[in-house]
């Protein structure tokens, strides 16, 4: 009997170091060992997937490869007593889509320790509108709240606000009563940002100080930073006494040109956000928040749905900085 095949987006490295994106048929035998086989119904597109799809060896070391750091679907086979066939599950982070074939294929096989059961109140499709980006945004808010930053203490700055993490951070914070200032470099995104809850919109230039002053006028109670670099350094120098800044990205730069003065003179806290290896108890708690108290009524406003065949165009949009919100990928039935 012929091996069962399924479609997947496969990135292939050519001899001249180009990276081709093609839909190919794979077999279950192509998947790695793992305790749980999941039939993927939905995935989503993240910046890390774009890096994998364009040959970034810091993300994916060997090709051919199927990206997709997010997947939501139904368990088909399980060697774990905690998971059984028919369970609806979410798999994000860890090594999925990096060096383990990911959610841009109709099937994944992963360790049971990577799998979260779908929380009540959240459909598989909705879970992928959030995906890693939404989880990262929610984890950032979770850490801000846990550090004592309450609504009413002042404005919260969100950088990269039209991206996946930024959009959902703006939406959750606004829903929770925070006054959100959103940073966006494109005027055509302002209506979108206001729709999802931004009270104020700044350009990246306006939000970035290049004077070199170690401290600036205080403007923010806290921040969710997704870009790093000079904008993050400016934010830290502009946070009020006892303020909290979370940092989860480096799309602008991994460098942080800064002195220690904001920390030792204003008691500012900088919290790094790592969604990839977040401990499972925290991971489950944050997903439960997304399914309940932080579930967004405007969730569909953030989403664009595509298929495996449409992923090329969506990847190019991110590369050309024309992308906003979240792109979910519907796998074939």
Backbone bond lengths (Angstrom), bond angles and torsions (degrees), N, CA, C in turn:
res aa  C-N    CA-C-N  psi(-1)  N-CA   C-N-CA  omega(-1)  CA-C   N-CA-C  phi
1 X - - - 1.465 - - 1.529 109.21 -
2 X 1.319 115.51 135.91 1.456 120.40 -179.44 1.522 110.22 -67.33
3 X 1.340 115.47 145.61 1.459 120.44 179.28 1.527 110.13 -66.28
4 X 1.345 116.08 143.67 1.452 120.88 179.11 1.527 109.86 -66.21
5 X 1.322 116.58 132.27 1.459 120.91 179.58 1.526 110.41 -111.35
6 X 1.315 114.96 159.96 1.465 120.79 177.54 1.533 108.46 -152.06
7 X 1.341 117.38 153.78 1.463 119.94 -178.70 1.520 112.02 -81.53
8 X 1.320 115.23 148.22 1.459 121.49 177.91 1.526 108.91 -154.89
9 X 1.323 116.08 150.04 1.459 120.49 169.86 1.525 107.17 -80.05
10 X 1.321 115.79 122.03 1.461 120.80 -177.25 1.534 108.79 -118.12
11 X 1.329 115.33 128.46 1.456 121.92 176.44 1.529 107.80 -98.70
12 X 1.329 116.13 124.35 1.457 121.65 -177.38 1.518 109.62 -118.57
13 X 1.321 115.98 133.23 1.463 121.80 176.90 1.524 109.20 -89.41
14 X 1.323 116.92 126.77 1.466 121.52 -179.94 1.526 109.86 -89.99
15 X 1.324 115.24 169.48 1.464 120.04 -179.60 1.523 112.18 -62.74
16 X 1.331 117.29 -28.18 1.473 120.52 179.31 1.528 112.16 -95.79
17 X 1.341 116.83 22.64 1.465 124.21 172.17 1.530 113.41 65.33
18 X 1.334 116.23 32.23 1.459 120.57 168.42 1.527 108.16 -97.57
19 X 1.326 115.66 160.93 1.460 119.86 -177.37 1.519 108.86 -125.29
20 X 1.337 115.42 111.47 1.452 122.49 -176.50 1.522 109.99 -92.12
21 X 1.342 116.16 138.10 1.459 122.34 177.37 1.521 108.01 -110.01
22 X 1.333 115.68 117.21 1.463 120.30 -176.74 1.528 110.11 -139.97
23 X 1.332 115.64 146.96 1.468 120.36 171.06 1.516 107.28 -83.87
24 X 1.329 116.30 122.51 1.460 121.12 -178.77 1.520 109.90 -130.40
25 X 1.310 115.63 160.40 1.462 121.17 173.65 1.519 109.34 -87.95
26 X 1.327 115.81 127.74 1.453 122.17 176.47 1.522 108.89 -115.45
27 X 1.324 116.51 169.13 1.459 120.56 176.41 1.529 108.98 -120.58
28 X 1.324 115.99 161.42 1.464 119.49 177.80 1.523 111.11 -60.96
29 X 1.327 115.91 -27.89 1.469 119.82 178.30 1.523 112.07 -67.80
30 X 1.333 116.88 -19.23 1.465 120.09 177.30 1.525 112.10 -74.83
31 X 1.335 116.72 -16.80 1.464 120.75 -177.19 1.524 110.40 -81.04
32 X 1.336 117.41 152.74 1.465 120.00 -179.57 1.520 111.41 -74.77
33 X 1.313 115.01 171.67 1.457 119.81 174.69 1.528 109.13 -66.35
34 X 1.319 115.41 151.49 1.470 120.70 179.63 1.511 108.91 177.10
35 X 1.322 116.14 160.85 1.458 120.02 -175.23 1.519 113.58 -83.33
36 X 1.341 116.86 -17.58 1.463 119.51 -172.59 1.530 110.42 -132.48
37 X 1.325 115.60 126.01 1.468 122.23 173.28 1.525 107.90 -102.61
38 X 1.332 116.08 125.35 1.462 121.71 -176.32 1.517 110.10 -119.81
39 X 1.331 115.86 129.12 1.469 121.25 169.60 1.529 106.76 -83.07
40 X 1.335 115.92 114.81 1.459 121.69 -174.08 1.525 109.98 -80.89
41 X 1.319 116.40 127.48 1.466 121.69 174.61 1.521 111.47 -97.85
42 X 1.334 115.82 -39.44 1.461 120.67 -179.64 1.527 109.73 -139.99
43 X 1.328 114.99 148.73 1.451 122.00 169.04 1.522 107.02 -132.15
44 X 1.319 117.28 -172.58 1.459 120.01 174.28 1.518 109.01 -149.68
45 X 1.327 114.83 162.23 1.461 121.08 -175.06 1.519 109.48 -102.86
46 X 1.329 115.95 124.90 1.450 123.22 178.19 1.526 110.36 -122.91
47 X 1.325 115.52 164.51 1.467 119.40 -178.49 1.526 111.08 -60.31
48 X 1.321 116.75 -35.33 1.468 119.32 179.30 1.529 111.16 -64.39
49 X 1.343 117.11 -31.94 1.470 120.35 175.35 1.529 110.78 -65.56
50 X 1.319 115.90 -38.00 1.467 120.34 177.87 1.525 109.92 -63.77
51 X 1.325 116.49 -42.06 1.464 119.71 177.38 1.523 110.89 -61.25
52 X 1.330 116.33 -44.54 1.465 120.06 178.38 1.522 111.53 -62.63
53 X 1.334 116.07 -39.53 1.470 120.82 -176.55 1.520 112.94 -73.79
54 X 1.320 116.74 -12.83 1.465 119.81 -179.34 1.523 112.45 -114.50
55 X 1.328 116.19 13.91 1.459 119.42 169.88 1.505 116.62 89.57
56 X 1.319 118.33 22.91 1.457 120.35 178.34 1.523 109.41 -74.53
57 X 1.333 116.96 109.18 1.462 120.54 -174.85 1.525 112.43 -74.06
58 X 1.331 117.56 -11.06 1.452 119.77 172.39 1.513 112.27 -73.19
59 X 1.350 116.50 -19.25 1.465 121.84 178.05 1.520 110.17 -101.43
60 X 1.326 116.88 -50.72 1.466 121.94 -177.66 1.527 108.81 -125.94
61 X 1.313 115.62 121.34 1.462 120.02 -173.73 1.518 113.03 -85.54
62 X 1.333 117.20 -33.59 1.461 119.20 -174.29 1.523 111.03 -130.24
63 X 1.317 115.04 142.40 1.462 123.53 177.17 1.516 107.87 -124.44
64 X 1.354 118.39 156.16 1.465 130.81 3.92 1.535 112.57 -63.75
65 X 1.336 114.35 152.12 1.457 119.36 -175.13 1.521 110.00 -153.64
66 X 1.335 115.94 148.25 1.461 122.91 173.69 1.523 108.92 -109.72
67 X 1.357 118.77 112.76 1.465 121.16 178.06 1.524 111.27 -73.90
68 X 1.332 113.89 -171.73 1.472 120.97 179.41 1.505 110.54 116.44
69 X 1.347 116.82 86.18 1.468 119.68 -176.49 1.531 111.93 -80.25
70 X 1.347 116.25 -1.20 1.458 121.38 178.31 1.521 110.12 -125.30
71 X 1.327 115.92 145.65 1.463 120.97 174.24 1.522 109.40 -156.71
72 X 1.330 114.93 140.98 1.462 120.90 173.94 1.516 107.33 -135.15
73 X 1.312 116.49 131.41 1.455 118.37 -176.85 1.515 112.22 -172.24
74 X 1.323 115.05 -153.90 1.463 122.20 -172.75 1.526 109.19 -122.91
75 X 1.319 115.53 133.09 1.466 120.53 177.80 1.531 109.63 -65.40
76 X 1.328 115.82 128.42 1.474 120.33 175.08 1.525 111.73 -103.71
77 X 1.326 117.13 -35.78 1.461 121.42 177.39 1.516 107.88 -139.90
78 X 1.340 116.34 143.97 1.460 119.32 179.76 1.520 111.01 -149.79
79 X 1.334 115.10 136.24 1.462 121.60 172.16 1.526 110.87 -104.56
80 X 1.343 115.71 8.38 1.463 120.29 -178.99 1.524 110.18 -101.68
81 X 1.330 118.06 136.42 1.474 120.11 177.56 1.534 112.64 -68.72
82 X 1.332 117.06 -15.74 1.467 121.12 -177.81 1.521 113.06 -89.28
83 X 1.317 116.60 -9.56 1.463 120.83 -177.44 1.519 109.05 -133.89
84 X 1.325 116.71 138.43 1.461 119.88 -179.17 1.525 109.90 -133.26
85 X 1.329 116.83 157.32 1.466 119.61 177.22 1.529 111.13 -53.52
86 X 1.319 115.28 135.79 1.453 121.40 -178.01 1.519 113.89 99.49
87 X 1.343 117.76 -17.31 1.461 120.36 177.40 1.531 110.08 -65.72
88 X 1.319 115.93 135.20 1.465 120.45 173.94 1.525 108.34 -89.11
89 X 1.342 116.18 130.11 1.460 120.49 -169.46 1.526 111.19 -138.24
90 X 1.329 114.02 162.31 1.460 124.01 175.26 1.523 107.67 -122.51
91 X 1.317 116.21 133.88 1.462 121.16 174.31 1.520 107.42 -127.88
92 X 1.320 116.57 118.74 1.457 121.72 175.33 1.518 108.69 -138.86
93 X 1.340 115.19 155.51 1.458 122.07 171.41 1.524 112.36 72.41
94 X 1.326 115.86 -151.96 1.464 122.79 -170.80 1.529 108.36 51.62
95 X 1.316 119.20 -130.48 1.475 120.23 -178.20 1.529 112.29 -103.41
96 X 1.326 117.72 4.13 1.461 120.37 -178.13 1.526 110.35 -58.13
97 X 1.340 116.55 130.50 1.448 122.29 176.76 1.506 114.70 76.88
98 X 1.329 117.47 -5.88 1.464 120.56 178.51 1.527 109.54 -95.60
99 X 1.337 116.62 -71.33 1.460 119.73 172.81 1.526 111.64 -117.68
100 X 1.332 115.91 -1.88 1.462 122.78 172.24 1.521 107.98 -106.53
101 X 1.353 119.23 130.97 1.472 120.20 -179.62 1.523 111.23 -51.08
102 X 1.351 115.16 132.20 1.446 119.81 -168.73 1.512 115.96 -108.99
103 X 1.326 114.03 -160.50 1.456 122.65 -169.26 1.509 115.98 -74.03
104 X 1.334 118.81 -2.00 1.460 120.48 174.40 1.523 111.02 -85.93
105 X 1.318 115.69 20.77 1.453 123.86 170.47 1.520 109.03 -127.84
106 X 1.303 117.08 155.56 1.470 121.10 -174.13 1.524 112.46 -69.84
107 X 1.327 117.92 -18.78 1.462 121.78 177.41 1.527 109.78 -133.08
108 X 1.342 115.17 146.81 1.461 122.29 168.55 1.527 108.10 -131.70
109 X 1.320 116.02 152.06 1.464 121.06 172.26 1.522 107.22 -128.18
110 X 1.351 116.44 123.25 1.464 121.09 -169.83 1.525 110.79 -141.40
111 X 1.329 117.23 164.68 1.467 120.10 172.13 1.530 110.88 -65.26
112 X 1.305 116.80 147.99 1.465 121.14 178.68 1.525 111.65 -61.79
113 X 1.339 117.26 -29.22 1.465 121.52 -178.05 1.522 112.65 -67.26
114 X 1.340 118.24 -11.54 1.460 121.26 178.43 1.527 112.39 -91.64
115 X 1.324 117.75 -7.60 1.464 121.56 -165.80 1.528 110.99 -99.61
116 X 1.344 115.41 132.58 1.465 122.58 174.31 1.529 108.02 -113.54
117 X 1.315 117.76 129.03 1.459 119.48 174.32 1.524 109.73 -67.04
118 X 1.320 116.19 138.96 1.464 120.62 179.89 1.527 109.40 -58.14
119 X 1.345 117.82 123.06 1.468 118.77 178.69 1.520 111.22 -72.94
120 X 1.319 115.78 146.93 1.463 119.57 175.43 1.521 109.27 -59.31
121 X 1.325 115.41 143.28 1.454 119.81 -179.12 1.505 114.01 95.93
122 X 1.337 116.51 -2.67 1.455 121.16 -178.17 1.525 108.76 -136.36
123 X 1.333 116.99 121.50 1.463 119.96 177.45 1.527 109.64 -79.95
124 X 1.330 116.48 166.63 1.460 119.75 176.49 1.521 110.59 -58.73
125 X 1.325 117.07 -42.13 1.459 120.81 -179.95 1.526 110.49 -63.30
126 X 1.314 116.83 -46.06 1.464 120.53 179.97 1.530 111.42 -62.75
127 X 1.324 116.21 -36.78 1.461 118.60 -179.68 1.514 111.52 -62.33
128 X 1.331 116.90 -29.82 1.458 120.23 179.65 1.523 112.54 -87.47
129 X 1.331 118.38 -18.08 1.469 118.13 168.11 1.534 108.03 -64.29
130 X 1.314 116.06 -38.19 1.464 119.37 171.34 1.534 110.12 -71.65
131 X 1.317 117.31 -65.28 1.452 121.49 -178.74 1.521 112.33 56.88
132 X 1.328 116.36 -161.98 1.458 120.76 179.48 1.519 111.04 -61.18
133 X 1.328 117.45 -38.38 1.465 120.33 -179.97 1.528 110.66 -61.65
134 X 1.327 116.56 -47.84 1.461 120.13 179.57 1.509 111.89 -66.80
135 X 1.324 116.56 -39.15 1.460 120.14 177.23 1.529 109.75 -62.21
136 X 1.330 116.89 -42.79 1.466 121.05 179.57 1.522 110.58 -63.73
137 X 1.332 116.40 -42.35 1.469 120.13 176.87 1.523 110.85 -61.13
138 X 1.331 116.03 -46.25 1.463 120.48 -179.10 1.523 111.22 -66.07
139 X 1.327 117.45 -37.13 1.465 120.84 177.27 1.530 109.80 -65.06
140 X 1.331 116.93 -36.70 1.463 120.76 177.00 1.525 110.50 -63.92
141 X 1.330 117.29 -45.80 1.461 120.92 178.27 1.529 110.13 -64.23
142 X 1.317 116.65 -41.27 1.466 122.38 178.73 1.528 110.82 -56.87
143 X 1.336 115.93 -42.31 1.465 119.85 179.94 1.531 111.54 -73.97
144 X 1.337 117.82 -35.97 1.463 120.52 175.48 1.525 110.95 -60.93
145 X 1.328 115.05 -49.83 1.463 120.27 179.92 1.528 110.22 -61.96
146 X 1.327 115.50 -43.32 1.461 119.81 -179.80 1.511 113.44 -64.01
147 X 1.341 116.10 -25.90 1.468 120.53 178.65 1.515 112.25 -86.79
148 X 1.341 116.87 1.13 1.455 120.57 173.05 1.505 116.33 97.86
149 X 1.330 118.52 9.24 1.465 120.83 178.24 1.528 108.06 -81.76
150 X 1.327 116.43 111.86 1.457 121.68 -176.90 1.519 111.01 -108.07
151 X 1.325 116.26 154.73 1.459 120.94 173.78 1.524 108.55 -59.56
152 X 1.314 116.15 139.00 1.456 120.15 -178.84 1.511 113.90 99.41
153 X 1.350 117.10 -12.21 1.460 119.43 179.65 1.524 112.40 -82.47
154 X 1.320 116.50 -14.20 1.452 120.66 -177.92 1.514 110.75 146.97
155 X 1.322 115.56 176.95 1.458 120.96 -177.71 1.530 111.54 -71.99
156 X 1.340 114.67 149.05 1.462 121.90 173.35 1.524 107.81 -110.38
157 X 1.318 116.95 124.55 1.459 121.99 178.81 1.523 109.82 -90.48
158 X 1.332 117.15 130.89 1.465 121.86 175.79 1.516 107.66 -120.30
159 X 1.321 117.21 117.78 1.465 121.04 178.42 1.525 109.58 -92.03
160 X 1.337 115.45 161.48 1.464 119.19 -177.19 1.510 111.34 55.70
161 X 1.342 116.33 41.86 1.467 121.10 -165.20 1.516 114.50 -70.23
162 X 1.326 119.05 -17.99 1.465 119.23 178.57 1.521 112.52 -89.76
163 X 1.321 117.51 -8.92 1.460 120.55 178.16 1.518 111.50 -75.85
164 X 1.326 115.41 179.21 1.462 120.11 -177.12 1.511 112.94 -61.67
165 X 1.344 117.32 -50.57 1.461 120.69 -180.00 1.519 109.92 -65.53
166 X 1.338 116.13 -48.12 1.450 120.45 -176.70 1.516 113.22 -61.37
167 X 1.334 117.29 -43.89 1.465 121.24 -178.60 1.518 111.66 -59.77
168 X 1.315 116.07 -44.92 1.463 119.33 -177.09 1.521 110.76 -74.86
169 X 1.341 117.38 -33.96 1.464 119.36 174.94 1.527 110.75 -62.33
170 X 1.337 117.12 -45.59 1.467 120.74 177.38 1.527 109.81 -57.15
171 X 1.321 116.50 -46.37 1.466 121.26 -175.50 1.521 112.03 -65.12
172 X 1.342 117.21 -46.34 1.466 119.84 -179.42 1.521 110.56 -64.69
173 X 1.321 117.02 -46.60 1.463 120.30 -178.01 1.529 111.22 -61.59
174 X 1.343 116.67 -44.78 1.465 119.81 179.84 1.519 110.70 -62.56
175 X 1.337 116.54 -41.29 1.460 120.54 179.32 1.521 111.22 -62.84
176 X 1.341 116.75 -32.39 1.468 121.35 -178.89 1.528 112.59 -85.92
177 X 1.340 116.97 4.97 1.454 120.04 174.45 1.506 116.65 94.08
178 X 1.318 117.52 6.06 1.459 120.85 177.15 1.529 110.19 -80.03
179 X 1.321 116.57 148.07 1.456 121.54 173.54 1.516 107.24 -89.71
180 X 1.323 116.08 116.67 1.461 121.40 -170.72 1.527 110.77 -106.72
181 X 1.327 115.48 129.06 1.456 122.24 169.61 1.524 107.35 -104.85
182 X 1.328 116.71 121.66 1.456 121.80 -174.56 1.525 110.56 -105.28
183 X 1.320 116.23 137.82 1.463 121.15 177.53 1.521 108.81 -102.32
184 X 1.324 115.42 123.88 1.465 121.44 178.02 1.518 108.78 -146.48
185 X 1.320 116.02 137.89 1.451 120.30 -179.73 1.518 114.47 -90.60
186 X 1.332 117.91 2.84 1.461 119.77 -174.61 1.526 110.48 -125.10
187 X 1.332 116.08 121.59 1.459 121.32 -176.77 1.517 112.13 -62.58
188 X 1.328 117.77 -30.57 1.460 120.62 -176.60 1.531 112.66 -70.97
189 X 1.343 117.49 -7.26 1.469 120.35 179.20 1.523 112.74 -94.19
190 X 1.329 118.60 -3.91 1.465 120.74 -171.36 1.525 112.27 -63.94
191 X 1.325 117.38 -41.60 1.471 119.15 179.02 1.520 110.84 -62.01
192 X 1.328 115.87 -41.62 1.466 120.92 178.01 1.526 110.30 -60.44
193 X 1.316 117.75 -45.38 1.464 121.02 -177.53 1.529 111.31 -66.39
194 X 1.318 116.98 -38.98 1.466 118.87 176.86 1.524 110.67 -65.53
195 X 1.327 115.99 -37.54 1.463 120.65 -179.48 1.516 111.63 -61.94
196 X 1.334 116.97 -35.98 1.463 119.38 -177.13 1.525 112.48 -91.35
197 X 1.359 117.44 0.93 1.455 118.09 169.69 1.512 117.86 124.64
198 X 1.333 118.74 -1.41 1.461 119.72 -179.57 1.529 110.29 -67.75
199 X 1.331 116.89 130.87 1.461 121.69 177.10 1.523 111.69 -90.04
200 X 1.329 115.69 -21.83 1.464 121.41 -176.67 1.530 107.40 -146.97
201 X 1.328 116.98 145.28 1.469 120.85 -179.61 1.526 108.62 -129.82
202 X 1.329 115.90 129.78 1.454 122.67 178.71 1.522 109.72 -120.43
203 X 1.319 116.23 148.97 1.454 120.02 170.25 1.524 108.38 -77.44
204 X 1.326 115.93 160.55 1.463 119.59 177.66 1.521 110.70 -62.14
205 X 1.331 115.80 -34.28 1.470 119.50 179.43 1.527 110.65 -65.48
206 X 1.341 116.41 -43.49 1.460 120.07 -179.31 1.524 111.97 -66.96
207 X 1.326 116.51 -27.36 1.466 120.87 -177.77 1.521 112.83 -90.60
208 X 1.333 117.15 0.30 1.460 121.20 -176.67 1.519 110.38 -118.48
209 X 1.316 116.32 119.97 1.465 122.22 178.27 1.523 108.78 -100.32
210 X 1.325 116.10 130.78 1.464 120.54 -179.14 1.533 111.63 -116.87
211 X 1.334 115.93 20.87 1.465 119.43 -178.70 1.525 112.92 -73.37
212 X 1.316 116.08 -22.51 1.457 119.90 -176.44 1.514 113.99 85.20
213 X 1.334 118.28 -0.13 1.463 120.39 178.60 1.524 110.21 -63.42
214 X 1.322 117.72 136.36 1.470 119.36 -177.19 1.524 113.67 -69.87
215 X 1.350 117.56 -26.42 1.453 122.28 176.98 1.522 108.88 -134.65
216 X 1.341 115.89 146.37 1.455 122.11 -179.77 1.520 109.96 -124.10
217 X 1.318 117.01 170.28 1.457 121.85 175.02 1.520 109.82 -54.76
218 X 1.320 117.23 136.12 1.466 119.69 -177.94 1.530 110.61 -75.58
219 X 1.327 114.63 131.29 1.469 121.59 -176.58 1.520 113.24 -127.43
220 X 1.340 117.95 -27.43 1.456 120.85 -166.99 1.524 111.51 -126.53
221 X 1.331 115.35 144.54 1.467 120.92 171.20 1.516 110.58 -81.16
222 X 1.326 115.85 -25.70 1.456 120.96 -179.09 1.507 109.81 -173.84
223 X 1.322 115.24 -179.51 1.461 119.76 -177.24 1.518 110.90 -157.72
224 X 1.328 114.83 147.89 1.461 122.16 165.71 1.522 105.59 -111.10
225 X 1.325 116.38 106.74 1.468 120.48 -177.74 1.518 110.14 -101.45
226 X 1.333 115.85 131.88 1.455 121.15 -179.16 1.519 112.57 -117.58
227 X 1.346 118.28 1.00 1.473 119.37 -170.17 1.517 114.69 -119.74
228 X 1.342 118.90 -26.96 1.453 120.55 -179.28 1.516 112.95 75.95
229 X 1.329 115.90 -165.80 1.445 122.07 173.51 1.522 115.41 66.40
230 X 1.343 116.76 -153.26 1.468 121.01 -176.01 1.529 114.02 -58.98
231 X 1.332 117.86 -33.57 1.462 119.34 179.65 1.526 110.44 -65.40
232 X 1.322 117.24 -43.13 1.466 120.28 177.09 1.522 110.45 -63.43
233 X 1.336 117.21 -41.72 1.465 120.45 178.99 1.527 110.49 -62.00
234 X 1.333 116.92 -41.23 1.464 120.81 177.38 1.520 110.66 -61.84
235 X 1.326 116.02 -44.45 1.463 120.70 -179.30 1.519 111.33 -59.48
236 X 1.310 117.08 -46.79 1.467 120.98 -179.21 1.523 110.33 -61.23
237 X 1.322 117.47 -37.61 1.470 121.28 180.00 1.530 112.14 -74.70
238 X 1.369 116.27 -11.54 1.466 121.07 -176.30 1.525 113.31 -109.80
239 X 1.331 117.65 2.30 1.461 120.96 -177.08 1.525 109.54 -83.06
240 X 1.320 115.52 140.68 1.456 121.08 -178.27 1.524 111.46 -68.72
241 X 1.327 115.85 169.43 1.456 120.79 -178.51 1.533 110.39 -55.94
242 X 1.347 115.39 129.99 1.460 120.96 178.75 1.515 114.02 77.30
243 X 1.331 117.60 7.62 1.461 120.61 -178.66 1.521 112.87 -71.41
244 X 1.339 115.24 165.79 1.466 121.62 -174.94 1.524 109.49 -130.39
245 X 1.321 115.64 133.68 1.461 122.20 177.64 1.521 108.15 -122.81
246 X 1.330 116.62 129.37 1.464 120.07 172.13 1.523 108.75 -102.84
247 X 1.309 115.72 148.13 1.469 121.78 -176.03 1.522 108.72 -133.43
248 X 1.342 116.84 124.18 1.470 119.01 -177.37 1.529 113.33 -134.07
249 X 1.344 118.80 5.06 1.463 118.25 -175.91 1.510 112.91 -151.57
250 X 1.329 115.33 168.30 1.469 120.01 179.89 1.523 111.14 -143.77
251 X 1.355 116.49 33.04 1.453 119.53 -176.05 1.527 111.70 -62.57
252 X 1.341 118.11 -29.54 1.466 120.68 176.37 1.516 111.30 -82.49
253 X 1.336 115.90 -45.40 1.461 120.50 179.40 1.523 109.49 -174.24
254 X 1.342 117.27 146.52 1.466 119.67 173.23 1.525 112.43 -83.11
255 X 1.324 117.00 -7.29 1.458 120.82 -177.40 1.526 110.47 -83.13
256 X 1.340 115.63 151.91 1.456 120.85 -179.19 1.531 108.67 -133.99
257 X 1.335 116.95 88.43 1.470 120.99 -178.43 1.518 111.44 -74.77
258 X 1.319 116.45 102.28 1.457 120.21 -165.82 1.517 110.22 -158.05
259 X 1.343 116.42 153.00 1.462 121.78 168.29 1.527 108.89 -101.98
260 X 1.300 116.18 177.57 1.468 120.51 178.46 1.523 112.31 -83.67
261 X 1.328 118.76 -5.32 1.464 120.83 -171.33 1.532 114.82 -58.96
262 X 1.348 120.08 -40.98 1.471 117.42 178.28 1.532 112.69 -58.74
263 X 1.309 115.75 -30.26 1.464 119.90 -176.52 1.534 111.79 -81.92
264 X 1.338 116.80 -39.67 1.466 118.65 -174.26 1.525 113.03 -94.35
265 X 1.348 118.33 -15.83 1.460 120.84 178.82 1.526 113.21 -106.45
266 X 1.340 116.80 -25.65 1.467 119.85 -179.86 1.524 113.13 -118.89
267 X 1.301 117.37 -0.97 1.464 119.82 177.60 1.520 113.58 63.98
268 X 1.338 116.16 30.37 1.466 120.59 -179.46 1.530 109.53 -70.85
269 X 1.328 116.18 142.09 1.469 122.36 177.19 1.522 109.53 -111.80
270 X 1.327 116.32 129.56 1.461 122.27 174.35 1.521 107.86 -109.73
271 X 1.341 116.22 120.90 1.467 121.53 -177.49 1.524 109.27 -113.88
272 X 1.307 115.74 121.26 1.463 120.16 174.70 1.518 110.37 -79.46
273 X 1.337 115.88 138.14 1.464 121.92 -178.99 1.516 109.04 -111.94
274 X 1.324 115.58 116.19 1.471 121.28 177.18 1.517 108.63 -119.48
275 X 1.317 116.16 103.94 1.462 119.33 179.80 1.523 112.03 -83.75
276 X 1.334 117.20 -19.72 1.459 119.53 -173.82 1.522 112.61 -65.27
277 X 1.323 116.86 -45.06 1.467 120.92 -176.78 1.523 112.24 -115.44
278 X 1.325 116.58 25.01 1.461 121.60 178.05 1.533 110.03 -55.04
279 X 1.324 118.53 132.36 1.468 120.49 -179.14 1.532 111.31 -57.25
280 X 1.320 116.29 144.14 1.461 120.99 -173.86 1.534 113.32 -59.01
281 X 1.338 121.48 -40.79 1.469 118.66 179.07 1.531 112.21 -59.38
282 X 1.332 117.16 -41.47 1.468 120.40 176.94 1.516 110.49 -67.88
283 X 1.323 116.86 -40.95 1.467 121.69 179.46 1.534 110.52 -58.05
284 X 1.318 116.90 -46.35 1.469 120.85 -179.57 1.522 110.39 -64.96
285 X 1.336 117.56 -41.85 1.459 121.46 179.67 1.527 111.05 -61.38
286 X 1.320 117.56 -44.66 1.465 120.76 -178.47 1.526 110.75 -66.76
287 X 1.347 117.94 -40.48 1.468 120.19 176.31 1.531 110.55 -63.16
288 X 1.329 116.95 -38.02 1.472 119.37 177.40 1.527 110.76 -64.04
289 X 1.327 117.13 -39.14 1.470 120.26 176.30 1.522 110.96 -61.79
290 X 1.337 116.70 -41.34 1.464 120.37 179.57 1.529 111.49 -65.40
291 X 1.314 116.44 -28.76 1.468 120.29 -179.72 1.521 112.72 -85.44
292 X 1.344 116.70 -12.52 1.476 119.52 -173.66 1.525 111.02 -128.52
293 X 1.325 117.35 -94.83 1.461 121.16 -170.22 1.519 113.26 -66.82
294 X 1.331 118.07 -25.58 1.460 120.47 -179.13 1.532 112.62 -107.70
295 X 1.315 116.98 8.86 1.466 117.45 179.93 1.527 109.66 -64.64
296 X 1.309 116.02 131.92 1.457 121.08 -172.34 1.514 111.90 -90.94
297 X 1.336 117.83 128.76 1.465 119.77 176.47 1.527 112.27 -68.58
298 X 1.341 116.27 -22.05 1.467 120.15 -179.48 1.529 112.04 -100.66
299 X 1.326 116.71 25.07 1.462 120.63 -173.94 1.530 112.20 -54.48
300 X 1.328 116.62 -42.93 1.469 119.93 -178.51 1.531 111.89 -65.73
301 X 1.340 116.96 -25.71 1.469 119.37 178.24 1.523 111.93 -65.14
302 X 1.321 116.42 -21.08 1.460 120.97 -177.96 1.522 112.77 -87.41
303 X 1.347 117.35 -10.22 1.466 120.51 -164.82 1.519 113.79 -109.37
304 X 1.323 114.33 139.60 1.462 123.32 165.86 1.520 106.54 -120.25
305 X 1.337 117.20 128.60 1.460 119.84 -179.40 1.525 110.22 -98.92
306 X 1.322 115.61 138.80 1.456 120.98 175.55 1.523 109.16 -138.68
307 X 1.325 115.28 178.26 1.461 122.59 177.19 1.528 108.90 -114.52
308 X 1.317 116.15 177.34 1.464 118.71 174.64 1.521 110.65 -55.51
309 X 1.344 115.98 -39.84 1.464 120.15 -178.24 1.526 111.91 -67.03
310 X 1.337 117.26 -26.67 1.460 120.49 -178.90 1.510 114.46 -89.15
311 X 1.333 117.49 -2.81 1.456 120.19 -175.61 1.530 112.50 -65.10
312 X 1.322 118.09 -35.59 1.462 119.92 -179.01 1.515 111.54 -54.52
313 X 1.336 116.04 -47.47 1.453 120.13 -178.85 1.521 111.30 -64.41
314 X 1.333 117.75 -40.30 1.464 121.07 -179.63 1.525 111.28 -67.47
315 X 1.328 117.28 -37.76 1.461 121.01 176.33 1.525 109.75 -62.68
316 X 1.327 116.47 -43.14 1.468 120.30 179.52 1.525 111.21 -64.60
317 X 1.328 117.32 -35.22 1.461 119.67 178.23 1.523 111.16 -62.53
318 X 1.336 116.52 -40.71 1.467 119.22 177.93 1.516 110.32 -67.06
319 X 1.320 117.25 -42.05 1.462 120.71 179.12 1.524 111.58 -60.92
320 X 1.340 116.24 -33.99 1.462 121.21 -178.84 1.531 112.68 -93.63
321 X 1.357 116.60 7.53 1.473 123.24 178.19 1.533 111.50 57.33
322 X 1.322 115.53 40.38 1.463 120.94 176.38 1.526 111.65 -112.39
323 X 1.321 116.36 9.70 1.458 121.28 -173.55 1.519 110.26 -95.75
324 X 1.335 116.80 145.02 1.458 120.00 172.03 1.523 109.48 -142.50
325 X 1.333 114.91 153.07 1.461 119.36 178.67 1.510 112.78 71.85
326 X 1.332 115.36 -147.61 1.457 121.98 -174.18 1.526 110.08 -121.25
327 X 1.327 115.94 138.85 1.459 122.20 173.82 1.514 108.74 -109.55
328 X 1.336 116.69 119.09 1.454 120.41 175.18 1.518 109.31 -102.84
329 X 1.309 115.04 150.04 1.470 121.81 -175.35 1.523 108.19 -115.96
330 X 1.311 116.26 118.29 1.470 120.85 176.51 1.518 108.64 -90.46
331 X 1.317 116.21 119.64 1.454 121.59 178.71 1.527 109.53 -81.06
332 X 1.320 117.95 154.94 1.482 120.34 179.87 1.519 111.65 -58.32
333 X 1.345 115.67 147.90 1.467 120.35 177.54 1.513 110.34 -67.12
